Amino acid sequence: MPDPGPARDPRSEGALVQAASEGDAGAFEALVRPHLGMLFRVIDRILGNEAESQDALQDALLTLHRELPGFQGASKFSTWAYRICVNQALMARRKRVRRREDAIEDLMPRFGDEGHHMNVDMILDWSEDSEALMKVEQAELKAKVRAGLDRLSDDQRAVFVLRDLEGWNTEEIAQHLGITRELVRQRVHRARLALRAMLPEFAPEGR
């Protein structure tokens, strides 16, 4: 018979937070375990490198453990943990050698911007049963998208991931990153154009 894994801790989230804050390792594991997939996903989408993402997740978990006593419960634990992981991924990303800003210019389409909003939901849905994955072999598509994201500047990749992959709105991104809403929109727009140029097979026909 398959291993059912550890039993779910019957304590409420508040009780688990309190116990984990007081040093209960089992309570901390019970808090974190259900959300590990989501936490790794957002880190990996920002960093695009599995080894770096694993390291960043470990650093984020250490941060969660260290800062848990200050968690006030104003939001769900998963929401609080998610934002710490985003911050950790962005910090790890900044440690990389920054791309030359003009590198993205070489990828921009040589025509007007109007009408070139890419269908990111189609090309960036990484679920196993996505219809988009029928267009090309799954591993090839993921490799292309990862390569495209990695050629964006740090700032453009961060806002693109948060806006189009994680579903944050413009106001949330602006507040979280400390930039204006207009700058968020500008960076997302330029990232979409660049990715569209790198992935022409997903551009609308006739354009």
Phi and psi in degrees as GROMACS dihedral restraints (atoms count N, CA, C in turn):
[ dihedral_restraints ]
;  ai    aj    ak    al  type     phi  dphi    fc
    3     4     5     6     1   -66.0    20    10
    4     5     6     7     1   149.0    20    10
    6     7     8     9     1   -69.2    20    10
    7     8     9    10     1   120.0    20    10
    9    10    11    12     1   -72.1    20    10
   10    11    12    13     1    -9.7    20    10
   12    13    14    15     1    79.4    20    10
   13    14    15    16     1   177.6    20    10
   15    16    17    18     1   -64.5    20    10
   16    17    18    19     1   143.0    20    10
   18    19    20    21     1   -67.0    20    10
   19    20    21    22     1   148.4    20    10
   21    22    23    24     1   -68.5    20    10
   22    23    24    25     1   133.3    20    10
   24    25    26    27     1   -70.6    20    10
   25    26    27    28     1   125.4    20    10
   27    28    29    30     1   -75.4    20    10
   28    29    30    31     1    -9.4    20    10
   30    31    32    33     1   -69.9    20    10
   31    32    33    34     1   151.9    20    10
   33    34    35    36     1   -69.0    20    10
   34    35    36    37     1   164.3    20    10
   36    37    38    39     1   -59.8    20    10
   37    38    39    40     1   -42.1    20    10
   39    40    41    42     1   -60.3    20    10
   40    41    42    43     1   -41.5    20    10
   42    43    44    45     1   -67.4    20    10
   43    44    45    46     1   -38.1    20    10
   45    46    47    48     1   -66.0    20    10
   46    47    48    49     1   -42.1    20    10
   48    49    50    51     1   -60.5    20    10
   49    50    51    52     1   -45.0    20    10
   51    52    53    54     1   -62.4    20    10
   52    53    54    55     1   -45.8    20    10
   54    55    56    57     1   -66.1    20    10
   55    56    57    58     1   -43.1    20    10
   57    58    59    60     1   -64.4    20    10
   58    59    60    61     1   -37.2    20    10
   60    61    62    63     1   -63.2    20    10
   61    62    63    64     1   -26.0    20    10
   63    64    65    66     1   -94.7    20    10
   64    65    66    67     1     8.8    20    10
   66    67    68    69     1   101.9    20    10
   67    68    69    70     1     8.8    20    10
   69    70    71    72     1   -78.4    20    10
   70    71    72    73     1   103.3    20    10
   72    73    74    75     1   -64.5    20    10
   73    74    75    76     1   -36.4    20    10
   75    76    77    78     1   -63.8    20    10
   76    77    78    79     1   -38.1    20    10
   78    79    80    81     1   -66.8    20    10
   79    80    81    82     1   -39.6    20    10
   81    82    83    84     1   -64.4    20    10
   82    83    84    85     1   -42.6    20    10
   84    85    86    87     1   -61.6    20    10
   85    86    87    88     1   -41.8    20    10
   87    88    89    90     1   -64.7    20    10
   88    89    90    91     1   -33.3    20    10
   90    91    92    93     1   -68.4    20    10
   91    92    93    94     1   -44.1    20    10
   93    94    95    96     1   -83.5    20    10
   94    95    96    97     1   -38.1    20    10
   96    97    98    99     1   -50.8    20    10
   97    98    99   100     1   -45.9    20    10
   99   100   101   102     1   -65.9    20    10
  100   101   102   103     1   -16.0    20    10
  102   103   104   105     1  -110.2    20    10
  103   104   105   106     1     2.2    20    10
  105   106   107   108     1   -60.1    20    10
  106   107   108   109     1   -39.6    20    10
  108   109   110   111     1   -61.5    20    10
  109   110   111   112     1   -46.0    20    10
  111   112   113   114     1   -64.0    20    10
  112   113   114   115     1   -42.0    20    10
  114   115   116   117     1   -66.7    20    10
  115   116   117   118     1   -42.3    20    10
  117   118   119   120     1   -66.2    20    10
  118   119   120   121     1   -38.0    20    10
  120   121   122   123     1   -58.7    20    10
  121   122   123   124     1   -48.3    20    10
  123   124   125   126     1   -68.2    20    10
  124   125   126   127     1   -36.5    20    10
  126   127   128   129     1   -64.4    20    10
  127   128   129   130     1   -45.6    20    10
  129   130   131   132     1   -68.1    20    10
  130   131   132   133     1   -32.5    20    10
  132   133   134   135     1   -69.0    20    10
  133   134   135   136     1   -30.6    20    10
  135   136   137   138     1   -78.8    20    10
  136   137   138   139     1   -40.6    20    10
  138   139   140   141     1   -89.7    20    10
  139   140   141   142     1   -36.3    20    10
  141   142   143   144     1    68.6    20    10
  142   143   144   145     1    22.3    20    10
  144   145   146   147     1  -143.5    20    10
  145   146   147   148     1   118.4    20    10
  147   148   149   150     1   -62.0    20    10
  148   149   150   151     1   -42.8    20    10
  150   151   152   153     1   -64.8    20    10
  151   152   153   154     1   -45.2    20    10
  153   154   155   156     1   -64.3    20    10
  154   155   156   157     1   -37.1    20    10
  156   157   158   159     1   -66.9    20    10
  157   158   159   160     1   -38.7    20    10
  159   160   161   162     1   -62.5    20    10
  160   161   162   163     1   -43.7    20    10
  162   163   164   165     1   -62.8    20    10
  163   164   165   166     1   -43.9    20    10
  165   166   167   168     1   -64.9    20    10
  166   167   168   169     1   -36.6    20    10
  168   169   170   171     1   -64.2    20    10
  169   170   171   172     1   -42.6    20    10
  171   172   173   174     1   -61.9    20    10
  172   173   174   175     1   -41.8    20    10
  174   175   176   177     1   -63.9    20    10
  175   176   177   178     1   -39.5    20    10
  177   178   179   180     1   -65.5    20    10
  178   179   180   181     1   -39.3    20    10
  180   181   182   183     1   -64.9    20    10
  181   182   183   184     1   -37.7    20    10
  183   184   185   186     1   -63.8    20    10
  184   185   186   187     1   -40.3    20    10
  186   187   188   189     1   -64.6    20    10
  187   188   189   190     1   -42.4    20    10
  189   190   191   192     1   -58.9    20    10
  190   191   192   193     1   -45.7    20    10
  192   193   194   195     1   -64.0    20    10
  193   194   195   196     1   -41.6    20    10
  195   196   197   198     1   -69.2    20    10
  196   197   198   199     1   -38.4    20    10
  198   199   200   201     1   -95.3    20    10
  199   200   201   202     1    -3.2    20    10
  201   202   203   204     1   -56.5    20    10
  202   203   204   205     1   -38.5    20    10
  204   205   206   207     1   -58.7    20    10
  205   206   207   208     1   -22.2    20    10
  207   208   209   210     1   -91.0    20    10
  208   209   210   211     1    -1.2    20    10
  210   211   212   213     1   -70.9    20    10
  211   212   213   214     1   121.0    20    10
  213   214   215   216     1   -92.5    20    10
  214   215   216   217     1    -7.8    20    10
  216   217   218   219     1    77.8    20    10
  217   218   219   220     1    17.7    20    10
  219   220   221   222     1   -69.9    20    10
  220   221   222   223     1   -21.3    20    10
  222   223   224   225     1  -133.6    20    10
  223   224   225   226     1   176.5    20    10
  225   226   227   228     1   -66.1    20    10
  226   227   228   229     1   152.5    20    10
  228   229   230   231     1   -57.9    20    10
  229   230   231   232     1   -40.3    20    10
  231   232   233   234     1   -62.7    20    10
  232   233   234   235     1   -37.6    20    10
  234   235   236   237     1   -65.9    20    10
  235   236   237   238     1   -44.7    20    10
  237   238   239   240     1   -63.3    20    10
  238   239   240   241     1   -44.7    20    10
  240   241   242   243     1   -65.0    20    10
  241   242   243   244     1   -39.3    20    10
  243   244   245   246     1   -59.0    20    10
  244   245   246   247     1   -45.4    20    10
  246   247   248   249     1   -70.3    20    10
  247   248   249   250     1   -33.4    20    10
  249   250   251   252     1   -64.5    20    10
  250   251   252   253     1   -39.5    20    10
  252   253   254   255     1   -66.6    20    10
  253   254   255   256     1   -38.0    20    10
  255   256   257   258     1   -60.5    20    10
  256   257   258   259     1   -46.4    20    10
  258   259   260   261     1   -60.7    20    10
  259   260   261   262     1   -41.4    20    10
  261   262   263   264     1   -64.3    20    10
  262   263   264   265     1   -41.4    20    10
  264   265   266   267     1   -64.7    20    10
  265   266   267   268     1   -40.9    20    10
  267   268   269   270     1   -66.2    20    10
  268   269   270   271     1   -38.2    20    10
  270   271   272   273     1   -65.4    20    10
  271   272   273   274     1   -40.9    20    10
  273   274   275   276     1   -64.8    20    10
  274   275   276   277     1   -37.7    20    10
  276   277   278   279     1   -64.3    20    10
  277   278   279   280     1   -38.7    20    10
  279   280   281   282     1   -67.1    20    10
  280   281   282   283     1   -21.3    20    10
  282   283   284   285     1   -74.0    20    10
  283   284   285   286     1   -18.1    20    10
  285   286   287   288     1   -71.6    20    10
  286   287   288   289     1   160.9    20    10
  288   289   290   291     1   -64.9    20    10
  289   290   291   292     1   124.7    20    10
  291   292   293   294     1   -68.9    20    10
  292   293   294   295     1   140.0    20    10
  294   295   296   297     1   -70.7    20    10
  295   296   297   298     1   148.0    20    10
  297   298   299   300     1   -64.6    20    10
  298   299   300   301     1   133.7    20    10
  300   301   302   303     1   -61.3    20    10
  301   302   303   304     1   -30.1    20    10
  303   304   305   306     1   -80.7    20    10
  304   305   306   307     1    -3.8    20    10
  306   307   308   309     1   -63.4    20    10
  307   308   309   310     1   -36.2    20    10
  309   310   311   312     1   -70.5    20    10
  310   311   312   313     1   -26.4    20    10
  312   313   314   315     1   -63.3    20    10
  313   314   315   316     1   -33.2    20    10
  315   316   317   318     1   -67.9    20    10
  316   317   318   319     1   -15.9    20    10
  318   319   320   321     1   -97.6    20    10
  319   320   321   322     1    -7.7    20    10
  321   322   323   324     1   -74.4    20    10
  322   323   324   325     1   141.8    20    10
  324   325   326   327     1   -61.3    20    10
  325   326   327   328     1   147.6    20    10
  327   328   329   330     1   -92.5    20    10
  328   329   330   331     1    47.7    20    10
  330   331   332   333     1  -152.3    20    10
  331   332   333   334     1   175.5    20    10
  333   334   335   336     1   -60.9    20    10
  334   335   336   337     1   159.2    20    10
  336   337   338   339     1   -80.3    20    10
  337   338   339   340     1   -22.3    20    10
  339   340   341   342     1   -63.1    20    10
  340   341   342   343     1   132.6    20    10
  342   343   344   345     1    83.2    20    10
  343   344   345   346     1    10.0    20    10
  345   346   347   348     1  -114.4    20    10
  346   347   348   349     1    34.4    20    10
  348   349   350   351     1   -74.3    20    10
  349   350   351   352     1   119.0    20    10
  351   352   353   354     1   -79.8    20    10
  352   353   354   355     1   152.0    20    10
  354   355   356   357     1   -84.0    20    10
  355   356   357   358     1    80.1    20    10
  357   358   359   360     1   -67.5    20    10
  358   359   360   361     1   -29.5    20    10
  360   361   362   363     1   -61.8    20    10
  361   362   363   364     1   -32.3    20    10
  363   364   365   366     1   -74.9    20    10
  364   365   366   367     1   -46.3    20    10
  366   367   368   369     1   -88.7    20    10
  367   368   369   370     1   -15.1    20    10
  369   370   371   372     1  -117.3    20    10
  370   371   372   373     1    15.7    20    10
  372   373   374   375     1   -81.1    20    10
  373   374   375   376     1   112.0    20    10
  375   376   377   378     1   -93.5    20    10
  376   377   378   379     1    14.4    20    10
  378   379   380   381     1   -70.7    20    10
  379   380   381   382     1   154.7    20    10
  381   382   383   384     1   -65.1    20    10
  382   383   384   385     1   -30.0    20    10
  384   385   386   387     1  -105.2    20    10
  385   386   387   388     1    17.6    20    10
  387   388   389   390     1   -62.9    20    10
  388   389   390   391     1   137.3    20    10
  390   391   392   393     1   -63.6    20    10
  391   392   393   394     1   -29.2    20    10
  393   394   395   396     1   -61.7    20    10
  394   395   396   397     1   -31.5    20    10
  396   397   398   399     1   -72.0    20    10
  397   398   399   400     1    -9.4    20    10
  399   400   401   402     1   -75.6    20    10
  400   401   402   403     1   -18.4    20    10
  402   403   404   405     1   -72.3    20    10
  403   404   405   406     1   -37.2    20    10
  405   406   407   408     1  -141.6    20    10
  406   407   408   409     1   164.0    20    10
  408   409   410   411     1   -61.3    20    10
  409   410   411   412     1   137.3    20    10
  411   412   413   414     1   -54.7    20    10
  412   413   414   415     1   -49.0    20    10
  414   415   416   417     1   -63.3    20    10
  415   416   417   418     1   -36.9    20    10
  417   418   419   420     1   -65.1    20    10
  418   419   420   421     1   -42.9    20    10
  420   421   422   423     1   -63.2    20    10
  421   422   423   424     1   -46.4    20    10
  423   424   425   426     1   -60.4    20    10
  424   425   426   427     1   -40.3    20    10
  426   427   428   429     1   -63.8    20    10
  427   428   429   430     1   -40.0    20    10
  429   430   431   432     1   -65.9    20    10
  430   431   432   433     1   -43.6    20    10
  432   433   434   435     1   -65.6    20    10
  433   434   435   436     1   -43.3    20    10
  435   436   437   438     1   -60.4    20    10
  436   437   438   439     1   -43.6    20    10
  438   439   440   441     1   -63.5    20    10
  439   440   441   442     1   -40.1    20    10
  441   442   443   444     1   -64.4    20    10
  442   443   444   445     1   -45.7    20    10
  444   445   446   447     1   -62.4    20    10
  445   446   447   448     1   -36.9    20    10
  447   448   449   450     1   -70.5    20    10
  448   449   450   451     1   -18.1    20    10
  450   451   452   453     1   -88.1    20    10
  451   452   453   454     1    -7.9    20    10
  453   454   455   456     1   -74.1    20    10
  454   455   456   457     1   156.3    20    10
  456   457   458   459     1   -66.8    20    10
  457   458   459   460     1   161.1    20    10
  459   460   461   462     1   -54.4    20    10
  460   461   462   463     1   -46.5    20    10
  462   463   464   465     1   -64.6    20    10
  463   464   465   466     1   -41.7    20    10
  465   466   467   468     1   -69.1    20    10
  466   467   468   469     1   -41.5    20    10
  468   469   470   471     1   -62.5    20    10
  469   470   471   472     1   -43.6    20    10
  471   472   473   474     1   -59.9    20    10
  472   473   474   475     1   -49.5    20    10
  474   475   476   477     1   -70.2    20    10
  475   476   477   478     1   -34.2    20    10
  477   478   479   480     1   -64.8    20    10
  478   479   480   481     1   -45.7    20    10
  480   481   482   483     1   -61.8    20    10
  481   482   483   484     1   -46.9    20    10
  483   484   485   486     1   -66.1    20    10
  484   485   486   487     1   -38.2    20    10
  486   487   488   489     1   -80.0    20    10
  487   488   489   490     1   -52.7    20    10
  489   490   491   492     1   -97.0    20    10
  490   491   492   493     1   -20.4    20    10
  492   493   494   495     1  -102.6    20    10
  493   494   495   496     1   -38.9    20    10
  495   496   497   498     1   -97.5    20    10
  496   497   498   499     1   -12.0    20    10
  498   499   500   501     1    81.6    20    10
  499   500   501   502     1    17.4    20    10
  501   502   503   504     1   -70.6    20    10
  502   503   504   505     1   151.4    20    10
  504   505   506   507     1   -89.3    20    10
  505   506   507   508     1   169.9    20    10
  507   508   509   510     1   -59.9    20    10
  508   509   510   511     1   -41.4    20    10
  510   511   512   513     1   -63.9    20    10
  511   512   513   514     1   -42.7    20    10
  513   514   515   516     1   -61.1    20    10
  514   515   516   517     1   -44.8    20    10
  516   517   518   519     1   -65.1    20    10
  517   518   519   520     1   -44.1    20    10
  519   520   521   522     1   -59.4    20    10
  520   521   522   523     1   -45.6    20    10
  522   523   524   525     1   -67.3    20    10
  523   524   525   526     1   -40.8    20    10
  525   526   527   528     1   -70.3    20    10
  526   527   528   529     1   -37.2    20    10
  528   529   530   531     1   -95.4    20    10
  529   530   531   532     1    -7.4    20    10
  531   532   533   534     1    71.7    20    10
  532   533   534   535     1    36.5    20    10
  534   535   536   537     1  -127.9    20    10
  535   536   537   538     1   171.8    20    10
  537   538   539   540     1   -78.8    20    10
  538   539   540   541     1   158.6    20    10
  540   541   542   543     1   -62.6    20    10
  541   542   543   544     1   -38.1    20    10
  543   544   545   546     1   -63.0    20    10
  544   545   546   547     1   -38.9    20    10
  546   547   548   549     1   -67.8    20    10
  547   548   549   550     1   -36.5    20    10
  549   550   551   552     1   -59.8    20    10
  550   551   552   553     1   -49.6    20    10
  552   553   554   555     1   -61.0    20    10
  553   554   555   556     1   -40.1    20    10
  555   556   557   558     1   -63.2    20    10
  556   557   558   559     1   -46.1    20    10
  558   559   560   561     1   -67.5    20    10
  559   560   561   562     1   -39.6    20    10
  561   562   563   564     1   -63.3    20    10
  562   563   564   565     1   -44.3    20    10
  564   565   566   567     1   -61.2    20    10
  565   566   567   568     1   -45.4    20    10
  567   568   569   570     1   -67.7    20    10
  568   569   570   571     1   -36.5    20    10
  570   571   572   573     1   -64.8    20    10
  571   572   573   574     1   -41.7    20    10
  573   574   575   576     1   -62.8    20    10
  574   575   576   577     1   -43.5    20    10
  576   577   578   579     1   -62.5    20    10
  577   578   579   580     1   -43.1    20    10
  579   580   581   582     1   -64.0    20    10
  580   581   582   583     1   -44.3    20    10
  582   583   584   585     1   -66.3    20    10
  583   584   585   586     1   -37.4    20    10
  585   586   587   588     1   -61.8    20    10
  586   587   588   589     1   -39.7    20    10
  588   589   590   591     1   -67.7    20    10
  589   590   591   592     1   -33.7    20    10
  591   592   593   594     1   -80.4    20    10
  592   593   594   595     1   -21.0    20    10
  594   595   596   597     1  -123.8    20    10
  595   596   597   598     1    63.4    20    10
  597   598   599   600     1   -63.5    20    10
  598   599   600   601     1   -20.9    20    10
  600   601   602   603     1   -66.3    20    10
  601   602   603   604     1   -15.0    20    10
  603   604   605   606     1  -101.4    20    10
  604   605   606   607     1     4.5    20    10
  606   607   608   609     1   -76.4    20    10
  607   608   609   610     1   148.2    20    10
  609   610   611   612     1   -60.1    20    10
  610   611   612   613     1   140.7    20    10
  612   613   614   615     1   -64.7    20    10
  613   614   615   616     1   144.0    20    10
  615   616   617   618     1    86.8    20    10
  616   617   618   619     1     1.4    20    10
